[in-house]
Amino acid sequence: MSAAVITASASIVVAVLAFLLAQRAQVLQERRQAHLARVNAQLRELYGPLLALVDVNEKIWESLRATSLPPQTERSPEAGTAEWVTWRNQVLMPANREMCELIKRHADLIEGPAIPEPLLVLCAHVLALEIAMSSEASGVPQRPLVRHPGADYVDYVRTTFSLLKAEQQKLLS
């Protein structure tokens, strides 16, 4: 073989390898961009708003527990003070409804293959509390059929938000 044929063959091999490597790099970049877009949507449309609502509700709940609520052993549907009912109806419940709506509206953005138990329990609690509040308005106080998920829900939202923020930072760097 002549030197010209070897040089031409080597040039073709190098060009093909360069093309293949460039294609691979482009595919990896597009995947990274798609992943970043999903993480951004999860934070912007679901976990960010959920975290803000959770944190506000937690602050209010802690303040109410410290000042207005009777001890847990003394709580009953009939023992709700007017102040508690006002806070529940005007602040906590609207935020809970909004969280439930966010979960339903953006279920496709939920992290993982299935809806996590704390999110399901929160939505069930909101619906159960709607019935309890309706009964209360009719003069028949009753406890909600499903209790609020409490710390499990708060921990889930905070942890998932933090993990997604870390993932976002990793993808941006």
C-alpha positions, 0 to 999 in steps of 0.5 A, a space after each residue: 500500500 502506498 503512503 497516500 492510501 494509508 494517510 487517506 484511510 487514517 484520515 477517514 477513520 479519524 473523521 468518523 471517530 470524531 463524528 461519532 464522539 461529537 454525536 455521543 457528546 451531543 446526545 449526552 448534553 441533550 439528556 442532561 438538558 432534559 433532566 435539568 428541565 424536569 428537575 427545574 419543573 419539579 422544583 418550580 411547579 410542585 416541590 417549591 410551592 409545596 415547601 413554602 406552604 408546608 413551612 408556613 403551615 408548620 409555623 402557624 401550627 407550632 404557634 397555635 400549639 404553643 398558645 391556643 390549642 388544648 393539650 392533645 389528650 384533651 382535644 375532641 371535635 367538640 372542644 375546638 375553640 372559636 380561635 382554633 376553628 378560625 385558624 383552621 378554616 381561614 388559614 390551615 385548611 385553604 393551604 391544605 387544599 392548595 397542597 392537595 391541588 398541587 399534588 393532583 395537578 402535578 402528579 407527573 412531577 412527583 419523584 419516584 415511580 408511585 405517589 408516596 404515602 405521605 402525599 396520599 395521606 395528606 390528600 385523603 386527610 383534606 377530603 376527610 376534613 372537608 366532610 368533618 367540617 361540613 358535619 360541624 357546620 350542620 351541628 354534628 362535630 366529628 373527627 376526620 376519618 383520616 388524620 394529617 400525616 404530620 412529620 412524615 409529610 413535612 419530612 418528605 417534602 423538605 427532603 425531596 426539595 433538598 435532594 432536587 435542589 442538590 441535583 439541580 446544582 449538580 446539573 448546572 455545574 
